[in-house]
C-alpha cells in the first residue's frame, strides 16, 4: 500500500537568528573551518544542522585529520554534544507554544521516566538529522520513544519503522497492537486509552492539516464540533477509514456534495467547472457565454454514485447535465485513495444494467444517465485485448452462420477464426489503452505474424494439412459425412474458435514475458491476462 503522507506542520517559530548564528560559530570553531572559504564552510555547517554528524563524512578532505577523527569517532565529542543541544532547541522553539504537551512529554522522559531512552533518541537525531523524523517530528519522536525495541540497528537494516509509520497513519491508533513485540505491554495498553494516550495526540497533529483543509473547503465553520470529532475518528481509525467518515459527514452537511481535495478540475474542451467548492447553488457553471436556457441547465445540481471496481470504492460525483463522461471518469480517479497511481485514460464508465461502456465525449444528458433513478454506474479498467477479440470472434460467428451448412461447396476458411494476423491484433491493442498491451505486439517486431490458414472445401472431407495451417493453431477438420446439420457445424466452429483464441492469448503472453525483464511488470502482465 502506498504511504499517504499528510505533513503535520509545526508552528512557524524557529530558532532566533542570533542563537542560530551562535550554533554555527561554535561548529566552525570545533571543526577549525576557515573564513577564507565561506562557501564550503557554510555548506558543511548547513549539512550538519539538517543531516546530523554522519554528513561530515562527505567533507573529510576539508577538515584536519586529527580533528575529523576526534569528532567522528568519539561518542561524546564536542560536535555531537552541540548538535544534540541544537536539535532539542529546534523542537522546543517549534512546539513550545502550539504543542506544549509535547515538550512536557519530552521533559518527563528526560528527567524521570526513561532518561537513557530519551538520550538514545536525541543522539540518533544528532547523528542522522531529519532522516527518521519524516514529515512530522512530533509523531516520529513519540514513536521512537514508545517503541523502544526499535533500536538503531533495526532502523538502519530493516523497513520496520517505515512499515510502522505507514500502518499507524493509515490504520490509526489501534494498529499499534501489530507491533507489540517492539513496545512494552504496559505502555501499549496505556496508549490504547485515548484519554491518556500521547500517541493519540500525535496522530491528531499528523492528520490535522489535511482534515481541516477538507472541511474548510466545504464552508464548514471552524467553530463546528465536526472538526474535533472528525480529527478524533481519523486519529483512532486511520486515514483510510476516516476518509469514508469525512465523506459521509460532508455529504450530510453539504447536500450530498462530495469534498474536493484538489483544485477543481476543468473540462478544457468545454470550459466547464466540474467541482464547485464555494456554494451548493452553482455546482457546475458555464465558463463561456451561452443563452439563458443553456446557462440554467448547466447550473442544475446533481450527484451521481460511481463504484470504482479496482479499489472497491464508492465515490459521489457532483455533475450537471452538461458534464461529460470523461469528466466523471477524471473525477473518480482523482478522488480515489490511489489517485497518484491512476491514469484516467485506462478506465471506462458503464452501467451494470447493460454492460455497454459510455462514449467519453458524450454528456450526461445525451446518455440519459440523470433520468434514471439508479443507473448503477461502475468504473472499470479497460481490458481491450480479451474483450475486443471475443467481440470480433462473435461478430464473425454471427456473420458466417448463414454460410455454414451441409453444402459441400462451403469453404472452411469461412468458419475459421484463426486468420487474425498480428496487424489486426495490433490495432486492437492500440485501441484498448489498457495494461500497455500494445507494447507486447510492437516491441522490436517480436510478435511474429500469424499466417492465414489455408483450407480445402468440405466436399474433400475438410481435412486441412498441418503444413498450411497457422503454427500452433488448430484448424477445423470435419469429414463431410460427420456434418449432419448446420447446428453441428456451428458447435465445431465455436470449439475451434475458442482453441484458437487460447493459443493466440498464450502467444501474446509468451512474447510479453520474453520482452519484459522486470519481474514485477511481468507479474502484472500475467495477472492482466488471467483476468
C-alpha positions in Angstrom: 0.0 0.0 0.0 1.2 3.3 -1.0 2.0 5.7 2.1 -0.5 8.6 2.4 1.6 11.4 3.8 -0.1 14.5 5.4 2.6 16.9 6.6 1.6 17.9 10.1 3.2 21.4 10.1 4.5 22.9 13.2 4.2 26.4 14.4 6.3 28.8 12.3 8.6 29.7 15.3 12.2 28.8 14.6 15.5 29.4 16.4 16.2 33.1 16.6 18.8 34.4 14.2 21.3 35.3 16.9 21.0 31.9 18.6 21.4 30.1 15.2 24.4 32.2 14.4 25.9 31.2 17.8 25.5 27.5 16.9 27.1 28.0 13.5 30.1 29.8 15.0 30.6 27.0 17.5 30.6 24.4 14.8 33.1 26.4 12.8 35.3 26.7 15.8 35.1 22.9 16.7 36.0 21.8 13.1 38.5 24.5 12.5 36.7 25.9 9.4 38.4 28.9 7.9 36.7 32.1 6.8 38.8 32.1 3.6 36.4 29.6 2.0 33.0 30.7 3.1 31.1 28.7 0.5 32.4 25.3 1.7 32.2 26.4 5.3 28.5 27.3 5.0 27.8 24.1 3.1 29.4 21.9 5.8 27.5 23.7 8.6 24.1 23.6 6.9 24.6 19.9 6.1 25.3 19.2 9.8 22.3 21.1 11.0 20.0 19.3 8.6 21.5 15.8 8.3 23.5 15.3 11.5 27.1 14.3 12.3 27.2 11.5 9.7 27.0 14.1 6.9 30.5 15.2 7.9 31.9 12.1 6.2 31.4 13.9 2.8 33.8 16.7 3.9 36.7 14.6 5.4 39.2 16.2 3.0 38.2 19.7 4.1 39.0 19.1 7.8 42.2 18.3 9.5 42.6 14.5 10.0 43.1 14.7 13.8 40.0 16.9 14.2 37.9 14.8 11.9 38.8 11.5 13.8 38.2 13.1 17.2 34.8 14.5 16.2 33.6 11.5 14.2 34.7 8.6 16.4 34.0 9.9 19.9 30.6 9.3 21.3 30.8 12.4 23.4 32.7 14.6 21.0 32.1 18.4 21.2 30.3 18.2 17.8 27.8 15.6 18.8 27.0 17.4 22.1 26.5 20.6 20.3 24.2 19.0 17.7 22.1 17.4 20.4 21.6 20.8 22.0 20.7 22.3 18.6 18.1 19.7 17.7 16.4 19.9 21.1 16.3 23.7 20.9 14.8 23.3 17.4 12.0 21.1 18.8 11.4 23.4 21.7 11.1 26.6 19.7 8.8 25.0 17.1 6.4 23.3 19.5 6.5 25.1 22.9 3.6 27.4 22.0 1.5 25.2 19.7 2.1 21.8 21.4 3.1 22.4 24.9 2.1 18.9 25.8 4.8 17.5 23.6 7.6 19.5 25.3 6.2 18.3 28.7 6.3 14.7 27.4 10.0 15.1 26.4 10.9 16.6 29.7 9.2 13.8 31.5 11.2 11.2 29.6 14.4 13.2 30.0 14.2 13.7 33.8 12.1 10.8 35.2 10.5 8.2 33.0 13.3 7.0 30.8 16.4 9.2 30.6 18.5 6.6 28.8 15.9 6.1 26.1 15.5 9.8 25.7 19.2 10.2 25.3 19.3 7.5 22.7 16.6 9.1 20.5 18.2 12.6 20.8 21.7 11.2 20.0 20.2 9.3 17.0 18.7 12.6 15.7 22.0 14.4 16.2 23.8 11.6 14.3 21.3 11.4 11.4 19.5 14.7 11.4 16.0 14.6 9.9 16.3 11.2 8.3 14.0 9.4 10.8 11.8 12.5 11.6 10.0 12.1 8.3 7.4 14.9 7.7 6.1 15.0 11.3 8.8 15.2 14.1 6.2 15.0 16.9 4.9 11.7 15.7 8.3 10.3 14.8 9.9 11.2 18.1 7.0 9.8 20.1 7.0 6.5 18.2 10.8 6.1 18.7 10.3 6.7 22.5 7.3 4.4 22.9 8.6 1.5 20.7 11.9 1.3 22.4 12.8 -2.1 20.9 13.2 -0.5 17.5 16.9 0.3 18.0 19.5 1.8 15.7 20.3 -1.5 14.1 16.6 -2.1 13.4 16.2 1.3 11.9 19.2 1.1 9.6 18.9 -2.5 8.4 15.1 -3.2 8.2 12.0 -1.5 7.0 10.3 -1.9 10.3 10.0 1.8 11.1 8.8 2.7 7.6 6.1 -0.1 7.9 5.1 1.1 11.3 4.7 4.7 10.0 2.6 3.6 7.1 0.4 1.4 9.3 -0.2 3.8 12.2 -1.1 6.7 9.9 -3.3 4.6 7.5 -5.0 2.4 10.1 -4.9 4.5 13.2 -4.1 4.2 16.9 -5.5 0.6 17.3 -3.0 -0.7 14.8 -0.2 -0.3 17.3 -1.0 -3.8 18.5 0.5 -5.1 15.3 3.9 -4.1 16.7 3.5 -5.5 20.2 7.0 -7.1 20.0 8.6 -3.6 19.9 6.6 -2.0 22.8 6.1 -2.9 26.4 2.6 -4.3 27.1 2.1 -1.8 29.9 3.0 1.1 27.6 0.9 -0.2 24.7 -2.2 -0.6 26.9 -1.7 3.0 28.2 -1.5 4.3 24.6 -4.7 2.5 23.6 -6.6 4.5 26.1 -7.4 7.7 24.2 -7.9 9.7 27.4 -4.2 9.4 28.4 -2.6 8.4 25.1 0.2 10.7 23.9 0.3 8.7 20.6 -3.3 9.6 20.0 -2.4 13.3 20.4 0.5 12.9 18.0 -1.8 11.3 15.4 -4.2 14.2 15.7 -1.4 16.6 14.9 -0.3 14.5 12.0 -3.7 14.5 10.4 -4.8 18.0 11.5 -3.8 20.0 8.4 -5.4 17.7 5.8 -8.6 17.1 7.8 -9.1 20.8 8.5 -8.3 21.7 4.9 -11.0 19.4 3.6 -13.7 20.8 6.0 -12.8 24.4 5.3 -13.1 23.9 1.5 -16.7 23.0 2.1 -17.5 26.1 4.1 -17.9 24.2 7.3 -17.2 26.8 10.0 -14.2 26.2 12.3 -16.5 26.6 15.3 -18.3 23.4 14.3 -17.7 20.5 16.6 -17.3 18.4 13.4 -13.6 19.5 13.3 -12.6 17.8 16.6 -14.9 14.8 16.2 -13.6 14.1 12.7 -10.0 14.5 13.8 -10.6 12.1 16.7 -12.0 9.5 14.3 -9.2 9.8 11.8 -6.5 9.5 14.6 -8.2 6.5 16.1 -9.1 4.6 12.9 -6.6 5.9 10.4 -7.0 7.9 7.2 -8.3 5.0 5.0 -11.3 4.5 7.3 -11.5 8.2 8.4 -11.7 9.3 4.7 -15.1 7.5 4.4 -16.3 9.1 7.6 -15.4 12.5 6.3 -17.2 11.8 3.0 -20.4 10.9 4.9 -20.3 13.9 7.1 -19.6 16.3 4.2 -22.4 14.7 2.3 -24.9 15.2 5.1 -23.8 18.8 5.7 -23.4 19.9 2.0 -26.4 18.3 0.3 -24.5 15.2 -0.7 -21.7 17.2 -2.5 -18.5 15.2 -2.0 -15.5 17.0 -0.8 -12.8 18.3 -3.2 -9.3 17.6 -2.0 -7.6 19.1 -5.1 -8.2 22.2 -7.2 -11.4 21.9 -9.1 -10.9 20.1 -12.4 -12.0 21.9 -15.5 -13.0 20.3 -18.7 -10.8 22.3 -21.1 -12.6 21.5 -24.2 -15.9 22.7 -23.0 -14.7 25.3 -20.4 -16.9 24.0 -17.6 -16.1 23.7 -13.9 -16.9 20.2 -12.7 -16.5 20.7 -9.0 -17.7 23.8 -7.1 -16.1 24.2 -3.7 -17.8 27.5 -2.9 -21.6 27.1 -2.8 -24.2 24.4 -3.5 -26.3 26.7 -5.7 -23.9 26.8 -8.6 -22.2 23.4 -8.7 -21.4 23.4 -12.4 -21.1 26.7 -14.3 -20.5 27.7 -17.9 -17.2 29.5 -18.2 -18.1 30.8 -21.7 -21.2 32.8 -22.8 -24.3 30.9 -23.7 -28.0 31.5 -23.9 -30.2 31.7 -20.8 -31.7 28.3 -21.2 -28.3 26.6 -21.5 -26.9 28.5 -18.5 -29.9 27.5 -16.4 -29.5 23.9 -17.4 -25.7 23.8 -16.6 -26.4 25.0 -13.0 -28.6 22.0 -12.2 -27.2 20.4 -9.1 -26.9 16.6 -9.3 -24.8 13.9 -7.5 -24.2 10.5 -9.1 -22.7 7.5 -7.4 -19.9 5.5 -9.1 -18.4 2.3 -7.9 -14.7 2.0 -8.6 -14.3 -1.7 -9.1 -10.5 -1.9 -8.9 -10.3 -0.4 -5.4 -13.7 -1.2 -4.1 -14.6 2.5 -3.6 -17.9 4.2 -3.9 -17.4 7.8 -4.9 -20.1 10.5 -5.2 -19.6 12.8 -8.2 -21.2 16.3 -8.4 -22.3 16.9 -12.0 -24.7 18.7 -14.3 -26.4 17.5 -17.5 -23.6 19.3 -19.4 -20.8 17.2 -17.8 -19.2 14.6 -20.0 -18.5 11.0 -19.3 -14.8 11.9 -19.4 -15.3 14.5 -16.6 -16.9 11.8 -14.4 -14.0 9.4 -15.0 -11.4 12.0 -14.2 -13.2 13.0 -11.0 -13.5 9.4 -9.7 -9.8 8.7 -10.5 -8.7 11.9 -8.7 -10.8 11.1 -5.6 -9.6 7.5 -5.3 -7.2 6.7 -2.5 -4.7 5.6 -5.1 -5.1 8.7 -7.2 -1.4 9.2 -7.6 -1.0 5.9 -9.3 -4.0 6.2 -11.7 -4.3 7.3 -15.3 -7.9 8.0 -16.0 -7.4 7.1 -19.7 -7.1 3.5 -18.7 -10.7 3.3 -17.4 -14.2 3.3 -18.8 -17.6 4.0 -17.3 -20.5 1.7 -17.8 -23.9 0.9 -16.3 -24.2 -2.6 -14.8 -27.7 -2.8 -16.2 -26.5 -3.2 -19.8 -22.7 -3.5 -19.5 -22.1 -1.2 -22.5 -19.3 1.4 -22.0 -20.3 5.0 -22.4 -18.8 7.2 -25.0 -16.3 9.6 -23.2 -17.3 12.6 -25.4 -21.0 12.4 -24.7 -22.7 14.5 -22.0 -24.8 13.0 -19.2 -27.8 14.5 -20.9 -27.0 12.6 -24.1 -26.5 9.4 -22.3 -29.8 9.8 -20.3 -27.9 8.9 -17.1 -29.5 11.6 -14.9 -33.0 10.5 -15.9 -32.5 7.0 -14.4 -33.2 6.6 -10.7 -30.3 4.2 -10.1 -28.1 3.8 -13.2 -25.7 1.6 -11.2 -22.6 3.2 -12.6 -19.2 1.4 -12.4 -15.7 2.4 -13.4 -13.5 -0.4 -14.7 -10.0 -0.8 -16.1 -10.0 -1.4 -19.9 -9.2 -5.0 -20.9 -9.3 -4.4 -24.6 -7.4 -7.4 -25.9 -9.7 -10.1 -24.4 -12.9 -8.2 -24.9 -12.3 -7.0 -28.4 -11.0 -10.3 -29.7 -14.1 -12.0 -28.2 -16.3 -9.4 -29.8 -14.6 -9.8 -33.2 -15.0 -13.6 -32.9 -18.6 -13.3 -32.1 -19.3 -11.0 -35.0 -17.5 -13.4 -37.3 -19.6 -16.3 -36.0 -22.8 -14.4 -36.5 -21.8 -13.3 -39.9 -20.9 -16.8 -41.0 -23.8 -18.7 -39.6 -25.8 -18.3 -42.8 -22.9 -19.5 -44.8 -22.3 -22.8 -42.9 -24.3 -25.9 -43.8 -24.2 -29.2 -45.5 -23.4 -27.6 -48.8 -20.2 -29.4 -50.0 -19.0 -26.1 -51.6 -18.8 -24.3 -48.3 -15.3 -23.2 -47.7 -13.6 -24.0 -44.4 -12.0 -20.6 -44.1 -15.5 -19.1 -43.9 -15.8 -20.6 -40.4 -12.2 -20.3 -39.4 -11.3 -17.5 -37.0 -7.6 -18.3 -36.9 -6.8 -15.7 -39.5 -6.4 -12.9 -37.1 -2.9 -11.6 -38.0 -0.6 -9.5 -36.0 -1.7 -6.3 -37.7 -5.3 -6.9 -36.7 -4.2 -7.7 -33.1 -2.0 -4.6 -33.0 -4.9 -2.4 -34.0 -7.0 -3.9 -31.2 -4.2 -3.4 -28.7 -3.7 0.3 -29.8 -7.4 0.9 -29.2 -7.6 -0.6 -25.7 -5.2 1.8 -23.9 -5.2 -0.8 -21.1 -2.3 -2.6 -19.5 0.1 -1.2 -22.1 -0.7 -4.3 -24.2 0.3 -2.6 -27.4 4.0 -2.9 -26.3 3.7 -6.7 -26.4 2.9 -6.7 -30.1 5.1 -3.9 -31.4 8.3 -4.2 -29.4 11.2 -4.8 -31.9 9.0 -6.9 -34.1 8.9 -9.7 -31.5 5.3 -10.5 -32.2 5.5 -12.5 -35.4 2.7 -12.5 -37.9 0.3 -15.4 -37.5 -0.1 -16.8 -41.1 -3.5 -17.1 -42.6 -4.6 -20.8 -42.6 -5.4 -22.4 -45.9 -8.1 -25.0 -46.1 -9.8 -27.3 -48.6 -13.5 -27.5 -49.2 -15.8 -29.6 -47.0 -16.6 -31.7 -50.0 -13.0 -33.0 -49.8 -13.5 -34.1 -46.2 -12.3 -30.7 -44.8 -9.0 -32.3 -43.9 -6.6 -29.4 -43.6 -2.9 -30.0 -44.0 -0.9 -29.1 -40.9 1.8 -27.6 -43.1 -0.6 -24.9 -44.4 -2.1 -24.1 -41.0 -1.0 -21.3 -38.7 1.7 -22.5 -36.4 0.4 -23.6 -33.0 -3.2 -23.2 -34.0 -5.9 -25.8 -34.5 -7.7 -25.8 -37.8 -11.2 -27.0 -38.5 -11.3 -30.6 -39.7 -14.6 -32.5 -40.2 -15.4 -35.2 -42.7 -18.4 -34.4 -44.9 -20.4 -37.4 -43.6 -20.0 -36.1 -40.0 -21.7 -32.8 -40.7 -25.4 -33.8 -40.2 -26.6 -30.2 -39.8 -25.9 -26.5 -39.6 -26.0 -26.6 -35.8 -23.3 -29.3 -35.6 -21.0 -27.2 -37.8 -21.7 -24.2 -35.6 -20.7 -26.2 -32.5 -17.4 -27.3 -34.1 -16.7 -23.8 -35.3 -17.1 -22.4 -31.8 -14.9 -25.0 -30.3 -12.1 -24.3 -32.8 -12.6 -20.6 -32.3 -12.1 -21.0 -28.5 -9.0 -23.0 -29.0 -7.5 -20.5 -31.4 -8.3 -17.7 -29.1 -6.5 -19.5 -26.2 -3.5 -20.1 -28.4 -3.4 -16.5 -29.5 -3.6 -15.3 -26.0 -0.9 -17.7 -24.9 1.5 -16.4 -27.6 0.9 -12.8 -26.6 1.7 -13.7 -23.0 4.9 -15.6 -24.1 6.1 -12.6 -26.1 5.4 -10.3 -23.2 7.4 -12.4 -20.8 10.4 -12.5 -23.2 10.5 -8.8 -23.8 9.8 -7.9 -20.2 12.8 -8.3 -17.9 11.3 -6.6 -14.9 9.8 -9.4 -12.8 7.2 -7.1 -11.2 6.0 -5.8 -14.5 5.9 -9.4 -15.8 3.8 -10.5 -12.9 1.3 -7.6 -13.6 1.1 -8.6 -17.2 0.4 -12.2 -16.3 -2.3 -11.1 -13.9 -4.0 -9.0 -16.6 -4.1 -12.0 -18.9 -5.5 -14.1 -16.2 -8.4 -11.6 -15.8 
